Structure formats: C-alpha cells, structure tokens
Amino acid sequence: MDGTPSSSPLTGAVLITGASYGLGYELTRCFAADGHALILVARSGDRLRTVAQELSQAHGVQVDTVALDLTQPDAARMLFEEIQRRGHTVEILVNNAGFGTYGRFSDIDFDAETREMQLNMLTPTQLTKLFLPGMLAQRRGQVVNMASMAGYLPGPYMAIYFATKAYLLSFSEAIAEELRGSGVAVTAVCPNVVATRFQETAHNQAAYIGGRFRPLMADAPTTARQAYALIRAKRTVAIPGWSNRLAVAALGLIPRALMRRAMVPFQKGPDIADYPKAR
Ligand SMILES: NC(=O)c1ccc[n+]([C@@H]2O[C@H](COP(=O)([O-])OP(=O)(O)OC[C@H]3O[C@@H](n4cnc5c(N)ncnc54)[C@H](OP(=O)(O)O)[C@@H]3O)[C@@H](O)[C@H]2O)c1
C-alpha cells in the first residue's frame, strides 16, 4: 500500500475507489466542487497524486490518496485499517472500482473472473460492512455502489460481469431498506454504457456494446454529473439520464427469455466463435 498521508486527519470525508480514471475520477470532481474532503483509492499512485493536486488547487479541498489493488482478498480490511491509522472519518463511501471480463464463459480464465468478482462484489461488500458502524454511530452517512444497467439484464459473453452488477444492485436495495430511518442512505448507481477505459480493459471493443456503439455512448463527465445529482438526492437507485430510466422501465415489460436472446447480437463480437452444433 502506498500513499502520502495528508497532514491532518480528515473529518466527514468521501472515500472513493477507482478515482484515478473514468466515472470515479469524474465523480471526485463533483464532490470536490461541493467542498468535500476526499480519500482517493486506486492502483495508480502517481495518477492519484496528480488528481489530488488538481482537486485541491481547483477547489481548496483536502485530499488524501491510497494506492491499493482492491482485487486482493484482504484489501478491504487493509484499506479500512489504513484509514483508521491516518485518523480519517468517512461519511460517504463510494464503491466505484470495477472491471469486466468478456468472452465465452467456458473460455475465460477463472483467475481473472475471481479478481472481477472480488473487485465488483466482495471488496465493496466488506468495505460497506467495515465503514457502516461508524456512519450508524454518527446517524449520518451514505454508501454509493457503482452498479450498472447491466444489473437489470443477463449478459451473454459478459456473464460474470452482468451478474456482479445484479448482485450489487440487489445488495444495495436490500440494505437501503434495512437502514431506512437510520440516517445512513444507500445508493446504487446504474449507468448505461459510457466511453471510458472500461472497454479497453474488458477487450469487448469488437462487440456492438463495447466498441461499435462508441459514437452513441454517453460521456463520463455528463454521466457523472447526472449520477451526482441523484446521489445528492439520496435516491436508492440512481439511473443517470431520463432516456435510460425509460429504458429500464421498458425492460420490465419484456419477457426475460426474449431479453436474454436479444442481448446476443449486441454482446457477441465477430471475434467470438459459435460452439460446434451438437448432433
Ligand atoms: N463504462 C461503462 O460503460 C460502465 C457502465 C456502467 C457501470 N460502470 C462501472 O463504473 C465503474 C467505473 O468504471 P469506468 O467505466 O470508469 O472504468 P475505468 O475507466 O476502467 O476506471 C476503473 C477505475 O477502477 C480502478 N481500478 C481498476 N482495477 C482496480 C483494482 N484492482 N484495484 C483498485 N482500483 C482499480 C481504476 O484505476 P487503476 O487502474 O489506477 O487501479 C480506475 O480508476 C465500474 O464499477 C464499472 O463496472 C461502467
């Protein structure tokens, strides 16, 4: 673990994972513009320090950074203990870091899928468990989980990724109800496809949904601003953009058997072979 502890402990800070690039970076800009102290977490320590400098210069906010690989099974506890050691208190936890694997389930390396499930599900779950008692003691706080519109659908050729987002959405909605009246809100953010490094990491650019759709994809700054307004409003489910909210409502009307079949042409790139037909 790496990071330059800020000179003084931060009170009521926003801790955001995956803050170096993409949606996480854009969200940090929204929080900083509103005057929040920030703790930025990702693997790229140098990039985090650059972002921290940019935000503190632009908005006069205190920013601390922690460089950590959150796919490690003990990463959540390591991060929590480091935050305690630095004396910070976290008021808003944003579990944003995530990535997707792409291809036929039978072909994808299970180690990569294990890291994906750890980063997208287990680490956010454990971070929530660790930071929640402090928020409950203050009767104040918010957990923001970066799910996806993928959480509403089965995703052939990104089966594990879509399933991790369905988990995060369901988990967030469930604990939001448990926490009702406690002063702690839970928000699952569900963006549509957004042009970020995500597609490069997932290697799904040959598929319509990952690359050929790129001119139609939303941009990260707009999506983050829309998400931020819904986060501030403490929505339990935050779907950025009215057309996406309409699309999710329409999805509920489509039979699931039809929907999963309809996903195939969007998800299956020319680089993915069919299985030989069974005799
Ligand atoms: N882009 C989309 O279409 C889309 C749509 C819906 C939801 N989402 C979700 O939005 C979130 C952010 O994705 P994005 O599109 O902004 O992707 P991105 O541009 O690839 O950013 C991912 C962020 O997560 C960090 N990260 C990746 N692996 C990590 C690890 N092992 N440990 C710690 N941090 C790690 C990255 O920083 P480092 O590389 O420095 O570690 C980066 O800051 C993800 O949860 C994704 O599933 C994306």
The ligand as an SDF file (V2000), in Angstrom:
LIG
                    3D

 48 52  0  0  0  0  0  0  0  0999 V2000
  -18.0030    2.3640  -18.6400 N   0  0  0  0  0  0  0  0  0  0  0  0
  -19.2030    1.8070  -18.6380 C   0  0  0  0  0  0  0  0  0  0  0  0
  -19.8250    1.5440  -19.6770 O   0  0  0  0  0  0  0  0  0  0  0  0
  -19.8650    1.4900  -17.3080 C   0  0  0  0  0  0  0  0  0  0  0  0
  -21.2600    1.3530  -17.2850 C   0  0  0  0  0  0  0  0  0  0  0  0
  -21.8770    1.0500  -16.0780 C   0  0  0  0  0  0  0  0  0  0  0  0
  -21.1190    0.8720  -14.9330 C   0  0  0  0  0  0  0  0  0  0  0  0
  -19.7650    1.0060  -14.9810 N   0  0  0  0  0  0  0  0  0  0  0  0
  -18.9980    0.7890  -13.7560 C   0  0  0  0  0  0  0  0  0  0  0  0
  -18.3700    2.0010  -13.3910 O   0  0  0  0  0  0  0  0  0  0  0  0
  -17.2140    1.7280  -12.6000 C   0  0  0  0  0  0  0  0  0  0  0  0
  -16.0490    2.5260  -13.1370 C   0  0  0  0  0  0  0  0  0  0  0  0
  -15.7690    2.0750  -14.4510 O   0  0  0  0  0  0  0  0  0  0  0  0
  -15.2210    3.0390  -15.6020 P   0  0  0  0  0  0  0  0  0  0  0  0
  -16.0990    2.8600  -16.7540 O   0  0  0  0  0  0  0  0  0  0  0  0
  -14.9470    4.3940  -15.0820 O   0  0  0  0  0  0  0  0  0  0  0  0
  -13.8730    2.2530  -15.9280 O   0  0  0  0  0  0  0  0  0  0  0  0
  -12.3490    2.7120  -15.9700 P   0  0  0  0  0  0  0  0  0  0  0  0
  -12.1960    3.9650  -16.7390 O   0  0  0  0  0  0  0  0  0  0  0  0
  -11.6210    1.4890  -16.4080 O   0  0  0  0  0  0  0  0  0  0  0  0
  -11.9990    3.0250  -14.4450 O   0  0  0  0  0  0  0  0  0  0  0  0
  -11.8800    1.9950  -13.4940 C   0  0  0  0  0  0  0  0  0  0  0  0
  -11.3020    2.5720  -12.2100 C   0  0  0  0  0  0  0  0  0  0  0  0
  -11.1720    1.4980  -11.2740 O   0  0  0  0  0  0  0  0  0  0  0  0
   -9.8080    1.4190  -10.8470 C   0  0  0  0  0  0  0  0  0  0  0  0
   -9.4390    0.0250  -10.6600 N   0  0  0  0  0  0  0  0  0  0  0  0
   -9.4560   -0.9660  -11.5990 C   0  0  0  0  0  0  0  0  0  0  0  0
   -8.9830   -2.0960  -11.0820 N   0  0  0  0  0  0  0  0  0  0  0  0
   -8.6470   -1.8240   -9.7870 C   0  0  0  0  0  0  0  0  0  0  0  0
   -8.0820   -2.5900   -8.7430 C   0  0  0  0  0  0  0  0  0  0  0  0
   -7.7410   -3.8700   -8.9310 N   0  0  0  0  0  0  0  0  0  0  0  0
   -7.8780   -2.0060   -7.5480 N   0  0  0  0  0  0  0  0  0  0  0  0
   -8.1840   -0.6960   -7.3560 C   0  0  0  0  0  0  0  0  0  0  0  0
   -8.7350    0.0740   -8.3060 N   0  0  0  0  0  0  0  0  0  0  0  0
   -8.9420   -0.4780   -9.5140 C   0  0  0  0  0  0  0  0  0  0  0  0
   -9.0120    2.0580  -11.9760 C   0  0  0  0  0  0  0  0  0  0  0  0
   -7.8030    2.6180  -11.5000 O   0  0  0  0  0  0  0  0  0  0  0  0
   -6.3530    1.9280  -11.5800 P   0  0  0  0  0  0  0  0  0  0  0  0
   -6.2170    1.3160  -12.9330 O   0  0  0  0  0  0  0  0  0  0  0  0
   -5.4400    3.0740  -11.3120 O   0  0  0  0  0  0  0  0  0  0  0  0
   -6.3360    0.9290  -10.4770 O   0  0  0  0  0  0  0  0  0  0  0  0
   -9.9460    3.1850  -12.4120 C   0  0  0  0  0  0  0  0  0  0  0  0
   -9.7880    4.3040  -11.5680 O   0  0  0  0  0  0  0  0  0  0  0  0
  -17.0270    0.2040  -12.6520 C   0  0  0  0  0  0  0  0  0  0  0  0
  -17.5510   -0.3930  -11.4910 O   0  0  0  0  0  0  0  0  0  0  0  0
  -17.8630   -0.2080  -13.8610 C   0  0  0  0  0  0  0  0  0  0  0  0
  -18.3050   -1.5350  -13.7600 O   0  0  0  0  0  0  0  0  0  0  0  0
  -19.1240    1.3210  -16.1520 C   0  0  0  0  0  0  0  0  0  0  0  0
  1  2  1  0
  2  3  2  0
  2  4  1  0
  4  5  1  0
  4 48  2  0
  5  6  2  0
  6  7  1  0
  7  8  2  0
  8  9  1  0
  8 48  1  0
  9 10  1  0
  9 46  1  0
 10 11  1  0
 11 12  1  0
 11 44  1  0
 12 13  1  0
 13 14  1  0
 14 15  2  0
 14 16  1  0
 14 17  1  0
 17 18  1  0
 18 19  2  0
 18 20  1  0
 18 21  1  0
 21 22  1  0
 22 23  1  0
 23 24  1  0
 23 42  1  0
 24 25  1  0
 25 26  1  0
 25 36  1  0
 26 27  1  0
 26 35  1  0
 27 28  2  0
 28 29  1  0
 29 30  1  0
 29 35  2  0
 30 31  1  0
 30 32  2  0
 32 33  1  0
 33 34  2  0
 34 35  1  0
 36 37  1  0
 36 42  1  0
 37 38  1  0
 38 39  2  0
 38 40  1  0
 38 41  1  0
 42 43  1  0
 44 45  1  0
 44 46  1  0
 46 47  1  0
M  CHG  2   8   1  16  -1
M  END
$$$$
